[in-house]
Amino acid sequence: MTFASGGAAAVEVCWRWSAWAARARQPSSNVSCACCPAGCRQTPTRLKEALDRWQPLHDPEPERPDQNFQLDGQQYNYRAAETHRILTELAGGVLTNYPLAKAPAPTEAQPHHAPTKSKRFAVALSFPSEHRDYVQQIADTLVTSLTKPRVFYDRYYEAELSRPNLDTYLQKIYHDESELVVVVICQEYDEKEWCGLEFRAIRNLIKKRRDHEIMFVRVADGDVKGVFGIDGYVDAKNRPATEIAQVICDRLALLQSQTP
């Protein structure tokens, strides 16, 4: 405990500790002694004795120049030094015959993961219109397990998507509001402008190392820029839509189990 030079520091310390002692007189006070954790009836009396000793120190101005002194190059006032000594004795039990109980040390915070806020859609489907019939069968099957509000398929949201700047609106859905983005891979996907706009947002997920949020489903042959032979995909050719929907649900469950 260090006090600044001059008696003004003593005034501040005295008033701070006077207020502390006043709280100690209240039944609800947290001040307690080591021998009696719930508080002690002697505490107000003992603290009053200590307060009486530092009460004369309230005068901030020294009466004589020798009432100031230096210690380790720091200027001190004798009133601050005396207050320091009294408070040290009080805390150590010299005045009160018992030390004030120390507050329990705070326990080390345990690491934890904050709950992940659920995104609006569990699954979002990005596809070219040439394969709409097949994709709608997948979407309708997903709805039976996930409910319609959790599946983004454009026909489900015609009213919402009838707006200007739809390109950026869709990119936000694929990039920020969907847990799993299913990309229907085929030659037409690479050729369509709207698929290209959607795929820009999807590729940025890869850039941000969020590739676990992307699932490729190949419905026909054809190259798509940004998709390579090292990328895994579900081969949906000649397979019923209900089966592919189940694979998507399995991947979603795996993704959710790995999300803290």
PyMOL commands that set and color helices and strands:
alter all, ss='L'
color gray80, all
select helices_A, chain A and resi 8-24+43-58+65-67+78-92+129-146+148-150+154-161+166-176+187-191+193-207+211-213+241-258
alter helices_A, ss='H'
color red, helices_A
select strands_A, chain A and resi 68-71+74-77+121-126+151-152+178-185+214-218+234-235
alter strands_A, ss='S'
color yellow, strands_A
deselect
rebuild
show_as cartoon
